[in-house]
């Protein structure tokens, strides 16, 4: 028997409600395409960004979700451009490749001011950003900035690089930016490419030294078989900073409440999370160095003093460029250095 409800059977009510539900609006989700330019197996693609997307979905109760393409949609120098054009909704940009666009985050890439604590440097950079250059990215929305483990100097031959004369005699692969400029000024032959192209250059024997990658980078880009030694400085030579950005129009699609929630799990929170993964990966990579017999050589103090002196022009130029861009260059530099020292373990 079918029960009646004011002249309608339960069956009729069910059919009516079902058909009505099919035309009622369903809350739309904002879907993000988040690009990763590292190799697909790299922990940024496998952990850092997926963890962030999980947090985004959680804090927005599923209203904002995302995915990471299986292959990068743009070359490393074009990550910012890809986000501006909407090819990707969000991406990470190595700041050394966009020096014509931004100046502030390069404060962390000045020579001999880094520590061995990437989380401390990342918090220091985010604090410096908020205080001195929060609005420098005007074509996209900035989600976070962070700093990775310090880059080092390596030899591809049996002879470590441990003097200015050694350095001048080498043809060296270098990260674009400050390091490439320093090496050129010293007189070394320089081949500068994004990190993802390092293997292509080094494995072919084009160079006999390399500078700028941290130990995890040497392992991640499969350079250990071509590397014989690492010169370890008492003060960290150099480190790299990244910016995590999202398309402005896509950001505007998200409700103010959800934007606030996403901001809370980005910024310093994402910076420290990503930097912490780098720190653990670097420790693991150093263990692999030992297993493979890659020698770690303490830098000769005279070499370190000479290289530090030869690098000073980079910091002088950065301060001048920051001032020309309307930033307080010296203030930002001093603040960043003081926060790194205070926060480093």
HELIX and SHEET records of a PDB file:
HELIX    1   1 UNK A   10  UNK A   21  1                                  12    
HELIX    2   2 UNK A   43  UNK A   43  1                                   1    
HELIX    3   3 UNK A   44  UNK A   48  3                                   5    
HELIX    4   4 UNK A   49  UNK A   59  1                                  11    
HELIX    5   5 UNK A   76  UNK A   78  5                                   3    
HELIX    6   6 UNK A   79  UNK A   85  1                                   7    
HELIX    7   7 UNK A   95  UNK A   97  5                                   3    
HELIX    8   8 UNK A  104  UNK A  109  5                                   6    
HELIX    9   9 UNK A  118  UNK A  132  1                                  15    
HELIX   10  10 UNK A  164  UNK A  168  1                                   5    
HELIX   11  11 UNK A  178  UNK A  186  1                                   9    
HELIX   12  12 UNK A  195  UNK A  197  5                                   3    
HELIX   13  13 UNK A  198  UNK A  202  1                                   5    
HELIX   14  14 UNK A  215  UNK A  220  1                                   6    
HELIX   15  15 UNK A  224  UNK A  226  5                                   3    
HELIX   16  16 UNK A  248  UNK A  253  1                                   6    
HELIX   17  17 UNK A  256  UNK A  264  1                                   9    
HELIX   18  18 UNK A  267  UNK A  292  1                                  26    
HELIX   19  19 UNK A  301  UNK A  324  1                                  24    
HELIX   20  20 UNK A  329  UNK A  343  1                                  15    
SHEET    1   A 2 UNK A   4  UNK A   5  0                                        
SHEET    2   A 2 UNK A   8  UNK A   9 -1                                        
SHEET    1   B 2 UNK A  30  UNK A  33  0                                        
SHEET    2   B 2 UNK A  64  UNK A  67  1                                        
SHEET    1   C 3 UNK A  90  UNK A  94  0                                        
SHEET    2   C 3 UNK A 241  UNK A 247 -1                                        
SHEET    3   C 3 UNK A 140  UNK A 147 -1                                        
SHEET    1   D 6 UNK A 189  UNK A 192  0                                        
SHEET    2   D 6 UNK A 171  UNK A 174  1                                        
SHEET    3   D 6 UNK A 209  UNK A 211  1                                        
SHEET    4   D 6 UNK A 153  UNK A 155 -1                                        
SHEET    5   D 6 UNK A 229  UNK A 232 -1                                        
SHEET    6   D 6 UNK A 295  UNK A 298  1                                        
END                                                                             
